[in-house]
Amino acid sequence: MTTEQTPPVPGPKPLRADARRNRARLLEVAEAVFAEQGTGASTEEVARRANVGIATVFRHFPTKEALLEAVLIRRLEQLAEEGRRLLAESGPTEALFALFDLIVEASPVKNAFAAALADAGVDVGAAAAEAGHALHAVLSELLSGAQRAGAVRKDLEVPELIAILVGTARMLEHLDGHPASAARARAVVRDGLRPPVAG
Amino acid sequence: MTTEQTPPVPGPKPLRADARRNRARLLEVAEAVFAEQGTGASTEEVARRANVGIATVFRHFPTKEALLEAVLIRRLEQLAEEGRRLLAESGPTEALFALFDLIVEASPVKNAFAAALADAGVDVGAAAAEAGHALHAVLSELLSGAQRAGAVRKDLEVPELIAILVGTARMLEHLDGHPASAARARAVVRDGLRPPVAG
């Protein structure tokens, strides 16, 4: 809720409030268009759907890749925000499992964006690093909280939690169109995250 | 242990015993060469390491793709055989978990072969279908046995078991070089396959 921000490193000059709103709206429209038509959708289509001229899109996003990258970063930021909101609302365990599901569901979209950017020679690793760190921090906080509550196995660390997210997304991709099988595969992972039964 | 085989569909004429042995040996050498050097390794290198002329390799495998495909099919067949051997030796539950690990470990190699064949325009789905079916049948038998023994959740079916194999391979690929994390990720899946604790 800070109203003033001093950029820690020299960067583009801050956008005025209306320019910020326009940028946010363009990202929202772009996300919808890419979700419907794939990452091959044109910048022109985004402009048309946002009811602005193509010049307006290019003012905010000089290239199609800049637009794809901004949408990807916005998704990561939204997941981190959602994690924090869930934590405040319902405690770490419920929040962790809910965020787990959200990330797994967002993963095919994220992968499609990452693939499109990699094809264009953009290093997504670097570009999305900051947003990725924020999400990483939220996951780490939820994991510790759920472990303290005794709801998740104590030995689990963030790197394998992320690998399990990636692997679960792959499972569900494999079971696309088979919701009953997908639900059972999710249950396997979800139950496996719980502390093992002594014996 | 059948010594006579009647091919169910018209196929290439049966190889003489020594030709069969040569073919098997070439496949073994080819697998080692591809494992060491990747699927980009040349047929010449396979011939050199097998101590035969290139013409001998081409007599058995007219193209590099035919060789890659035969190695992939042999891996699938070996996994199915190994599953049957494990079942006979140690019962369905141990056999299922052991075969699970073997398939997950074989997966990166299998994927590299499948990718190389897809790049060459070969439809691996069709090519390896028969070997895939045999492995599928063994998995199904081990799964039912382990479920009857009460060691695996009753609701699990083969499609999601295969998806879980694919997803676990992806997890471990993500954790390559981090064996402690990989062991914990494996434990999550393994425990998740067990029947859920009532509560």
Chai-1 contact restraints between the chains, C-beta under 6 A:
chainA,res_idxA,chainB,res_idxB,connection_type,confidence,min_distance_angstrom,max_distance_angstrom,comment,restraint_id
A,D155,B,R184,contact,1.0,0.0,6.0,A-B,restraint_1
A,L156,B,R184,contact,1.0,0.0,6.0,A-B,restraint_2
A,P159,B,S181,contact,1.0,0.0,6.0,A-B,restraint_3
A,E160,B,S181,contact,1.0,0.0,6.0,A-B,restraint_4
A,E160,B,R184,contact,1.0,0.0,6.0,A-B,restraint_5
A,E160,B,A185,contact,1.0,0.0,6.0,A-B,restraint_6
A,A163,B,M171,contact,1.0,0.0,6.0,A-B,restraint_7
A,A163,B,H174,contact,1.0,0.0,6.0,A-B,restraint_8
A,A163,B,L175,contact,1.0,0.0,6.0,A-B,restraint_9
A,A163,B,A185,contact,1.0,0.0,6.0,A-B,restraint_10
A,I164,B,M171,contact,1.0,0.0,6.0,A-B,restraint_11
A,I164,B,A185,contact,1.0,0.0,6.0,A-B,restraint_12
A,V166,B,R170,contact,1.0,0.0,6.0,A-B,restraint_13
A,V166,B,H174,contact,1.0,0.0,6.0,A-B,restraint_14
A,G167,B,G167,contact,1.0,0.0,6.0,A-B,restraint_15
A,G167,B,T168,contact,1.0,0.0,6.0,A-B,restraint_16
A,G167,B,R170,contact,1.0,0.0,6.0,A-B,restraint_17
A,G167,B,M171,contact,1.0,0.0,6.0,A-B,restraint_18
A,T168,B,G167,contact,1.0,0.0,6.0,A-B,restraint_19
A,R170,B,V166,contact,1.0,0.0,6.0,A-B,restraint_20
A,R170,B,G167,contact,1.0,0.0,6.0,A-B,restraint_21
A,R170,B,R170,contact,1.0,0.0,6.0,A-B,restraint_22
A,M171,B,A163,contact,1.0,0.0,6.0,A-B,restraint_23
A,M171,B,I164,contact,1.0,0.0,6.0,A-B,restraint_24
A,M171,B,G167,contact,1.0,0.0,6.0,A-B,restraint_25
A,H174,B,A163,contact,1.0,0.0,6.0,A-B,restraint_26
A,H174,B,V166,contact,1.0,0.0,6.0,A-B,restraint_27
A,L175,B,A163,contact,1.0,0.0,6.0,A-B,restraint_28
A,S181,B,P159,contact,1.0,0.0,6.0,A-B,restraint_29
A,S181,B,E160,contact,1.0,0.0,6.0,A-B,restraint_30
A,R184,B,D155,contact,1.0,0.0,6.0,A-B,restraint_31
A,R184,B,L156,contact,1.0,0.0,6.0,A-B,restraint_32
A,R184,B,E160,contact,1.0,0.0,6.0,A-B,restraint_33
A,A185,B,E160,contact,1.0,0.0,6.0,A-B,restraint_34
A,A185,B,A163,contact,1.0,0.0,6.0,A-B,restraint_35
A,A185,B,I164,contact,1.0,0.0,6.0,A-B,restraint_36
A,V188,B,G192,contact,1.0,0.0,6.0,A-B,restraint_37
A,V188,B,L193,contact,1.0,0.0,6.0,A-B,restraint_38
A,V189,B,G192,contact,1.0,0.0,6.0,A-B,restraint_39
A,D191,B,G192,contact,1.0,0.0,6.0,A-B,restraint_40
A,D191,B,P196,contact,1.0,0.0,6.0,A-B,restraint_41
A,G192,B,V188,contact,1.0,0.0,6.0,A-B,restraint_42
A,G192,B,V189,contact,1.0,0.0,6.0,A-B,restraint_43
A,G192,B,D191,contact,1.0,0.0,6.0,A-B,restraint_44
A,G192,B,G192,contact,1.0,0.0,6.0,A-B,restraint_45
A,L193,B,V188,contact,1.0,0.0,6.0,A-B,restraint_46
A,P196,B,D191,contact,1.0,0.0,6.0,A-B,restraint_47
A,V197,B,V197,contact,1.0,0.0,6.0,A-B,restraint_48
